[in-house]
Amino acid sequence: MNLHLLLCAAAVLPLTMCQQYNNGLLPAGSLQAADPQADALLSEAKAFVAAGELSKAKSKLKDIALNHAYAPCAPEARLLLGDVYEKQGLPRDAFNEYEKVVTRYQNSPLYTKALDRQLAMAMAAAEGELQVSVLGLWKAELESSAVEQWLASVITNAPYNDMAATATSILARYRLRKERYEEAALTFAELVEKYPDSRYAPEAQLMVAQIWAASRTRGDQNMANLARAQEAYEEFSLRFPGHADAGKALTEASNVRRLLIQQELETGRYYLDRAREYDSAIFCLENVIRQKSINPEAAREAETLLQKARTHKANANRKS
């Protein structure tokens, strides 16, 4: 190959490499020192926004995003594009633009601002305040899958930031509002485990206990859930001994424990009167009596039923 061809090849190579990266993810620290053309486009876009001509502004901003991804003003253009989408009632597109600022321009001072925008949008969506158009005919809340995806994105993008604890708390409350009680309790518990020093942790621990305890009023007589409630109340007092509600949590734990004993009494009564499984009845009733100090009323009733169960068992053995 002659010298002329080698020089041509060398001249083409840098251009090809730039084109390959044009629409891809930005390598860290790869923003150009200056891009006058991008700056001019951004100025035009801002003027269009100020004049309320959002479609024209969006066109200029998309030009920067697609063709000037390395320009110093590219993060600002992306952030403004998200804002334009919000103004146009296109929250999904807006959130995606903020996501691109967060994932592609982590060294930009606008990184935190984009995260803040994402969190604000996710919070509004979780509280039912963000309405989206359905077929252009009516407005409705954003679907649950999108709300949870947005919150998960914030948590992923800022795993060690207080923002992640905030998003987790919002996610737990959102699931509670949707009456997905078990998922809500597990999410509150996850918050306490991952962010124990967060300002949300004490309340989250109480919510875990209250959700499991409230399962009884929802018609769920599952003793395992009541045991979970007792454990969660006791854990609250251990984790947060100086909290104003620590004593109340211990009282609630005792109340749940008494309720568990009452449930066991009813189970013994069922085995005795309905199932006529006397060994099972005796086992439950004796266990209630052993816990007389916690629920003396249940223990007294269990003593009477225990005598009856032993008599029935003796009669059944004689007949056999």
Secondary structure by P-SEA (a helix, b strand, c coil): ccaaaaaaaaaaaaaaaaaaaccccccccccccccaaaaaaaaaaaaaaaacaaaaaaaaaaaaacccccccaaaaaaaaaaaaaaaaccaaaaaaaaaaaaaccccccaaaaaaaaaaaaaaaaaaccbbbbccccccccccaaaaaaaaaaaaaaccccaaaaaaaaaaaaaaaaacaaaaaaaaaaaaaaacccccaaaaaaaaaaaaaaaccccccccaaaaaaaaaaaaaaaaacccccaaaaaaaaaaaaaaaaaaaaaaaaaaacccccaaaaaaaaaaaaaaaccccaaaaaaaaaaaaaaaaaaaaaaaac
